[in-house]
Amino acid sequence: MTHALQLKNVRKAYQEKVAVKSLDLEVPKGSVFGLLGPNGAGKTTSIRMAMDIIGPDTGEVLILGQKTDKSLRNRIGYMPEERGLYQKMIIEELLVFMAELKGVKPAESKRRMMPWLERLGLGGLHRKKANELSKGMQQKVQFIQTLLHDPEILILDEPMSGLDPVGTNVMRDAMIELSRAGKTLIVSSHQMATVEQMCDRVVLINNGEKVLDGRVSDIKASYGKNTLVLAFEGDGSFLKGLPGVAAVNDHGRYAELKLGPGADPQAILKAASDRLRITKFEVVEPSLHDIFIERVTEVPA
Amino acid sequence: MSRDILVIAKREFIERVRTKAFVIGTILGPVFMAAIMIVPALMASKLAKSVSITVIDAEGSLRTLVEDSLRGGTGTPEAEKPEDPMNARPRNVGTTQFVIKPAVGADVAAQREAAKKAVLDGKLDVYVVLPQDVLKESKAEYYSKSVTDFEGIRAVDRAIEKAVFAKRIGAAGIDPAQIAALTRPLDLKRLRVSEEGEHEDKGISFFLSLILVMMIYVGTLMWGQIVMTGVIEEKSNRVVEVIVSSTTPRNLLFGKLVGVGGAGLLQFGIWILGLVGVSAASGSLAFLSGLELPALNPVLIAAFPIFFLLGFFLYASLYAAIGSAVNTIQEAQNFIFPVMLPIIMAMVCWPVVMRAPDSTLSVVLSLIPFMTPILMFLRMSVLMPPVWQIALSVVLTSLAIALVIWIAARIYRVGILMYGKPPNFPEMLRWVRHG
């Protein structure tokens, strides 16, 4: 099976800093792939190498099994983390221009853009200049720009950042639809919670190195159900002192308790219900967020 | 050539041409140039100055001679000379028309008193007093509320001098008419020698070709700066990353140069058409009839776009490299001066080349690529150089452009994705080497 994107042992160093150290990455065709990691982990550098914006110092980048070239790049849609449009351009002309660079004829891109504008709540605004739109609207325009040439692969760097809750939903629905249509989605983010429900596979990177790689379900399963979620009324500050509780993520009326080895969830429930009114109790798999924090903190660099 | 270059050039061109600044500049340019040509000519015909003058003659025999001279019978020699081309002062500007007012009073003292009163009352502009011993001492007096009308004072001076000379020559027994014929003022015509024959150069058409040289200078810097601003904008609003994910930085740079250069060329084209149009239409426009408007050398008009583009590509690619390396226009200021230096040097060399357009120094200077756009074009407007020199300068500059674009593209490629502290020159050189 050919992969949509492969990075083979790529490395990229800037003058004083190594951004990516020997990264291997395989994105199966048609998957929703999460490239996760904190700020400065090397996500954007990896993506820029995938887009051939910068060349790797060593290693190899393959798009759909081949070395990248112009015609291959026309089959990718790229939305960088730093958003921006030509502020003085009219939206319609802006989209036509960007699509033309990807080899789409102006008449064709005009025809294609209308349903998308409509759908993302920008209907009737195509003759407005970019600087007349709000930031969120501009971001949606940029999303349309990313997919107007009907790419097989979409690389979205922090697609949700800067969107309001409604915008986030609209974006997520659009992404799901594209995935169902058989596109490969590569989503990079440091907000793991928003991406983990959507992705089939993830790679977690930190300090330019891969920390985790695999199917989301496999990764979570390997960590077991070691997290206890409690919702309660009362003062839960004593929870972290209970035997068997390794760490507490206390939200006030809601807490995630990470259990130590051999801890008994029932004993903890009992101890907690003595002093609190428990409204919810559940033993769950850890979130990617927790797994990531654990992986990054347990292995000091 | 990649199709992307055309797509980018088209966008740049349309965006530039659409701006208000472009539209206004394009319209105002010809208006401004027409003003340069027409206003002096109009001034010449409308602004002749009238000065009332009284001649008080204590010597007794000079008055009519002086008055005749002032009236312009045999004329005020100064005003009859053709315009001075180097100052581009059209004919008769500042010509003084004297209105003679007879002296009032029984004797010289009374006349002086009356004239002084008339000047103070504003009824008279000037009175001159010719003392009794004027023929011997060669001294006379000019009275007016202000003594800064140099043109008028010189005319008065000449008129008195002429009368005094005539009187002295007459006293020596020579016929004044014969003297007048013998000492007729000289009219030095300026003629340019060329293959097509000699023709009189009115000076002002030369002046116009200098305007073209200035246009190349200003245009190169202005449109170069526009390229730089565009690059900085693209970088600061982060559009550039999307574009270089679709095409190469080299294509982006080249498309930008072609598009912006095209916009500049369009504006200059409209200006020059306007210029030629005004010249051509001057015959049929009633209020311009009789005015002599200058004509431009067609060879220069044809060469203008070539030399403008040479200058533009050379400097604009450097401007683009600067723009890519910085984040704001303020940061760019530190880098601009070294880039502008050669073209400023060319402007400094201007007088040298104009004085001796075919000297070895001028030839060498005009063949230096960074100076060619200004100095070769200047030489062409002063004294058409041999064709091989023009061709060589174009070839050398084109080679320099290829080199500069190659260097600029390497800086550009690294620079557009660099944010934060702008690099220094050694760092940029490293980008060029490793880019």
Interface residues (C-beta under 8 A of the other chain):
Chain A: R48 M51 D52 I53 I54 K70 R73 N74 I76 Y78 M79 P80 E82 R83 G84 L85 Y86 Q87 K88 M89 F97 M98 E100 L101 K102 Q142 Q145
Chain B: S2 D4 V7 I8 R11 E15 E233 E234 N237 R238 V239 E241 V242 I243 V244 S245 S246 T247 L417
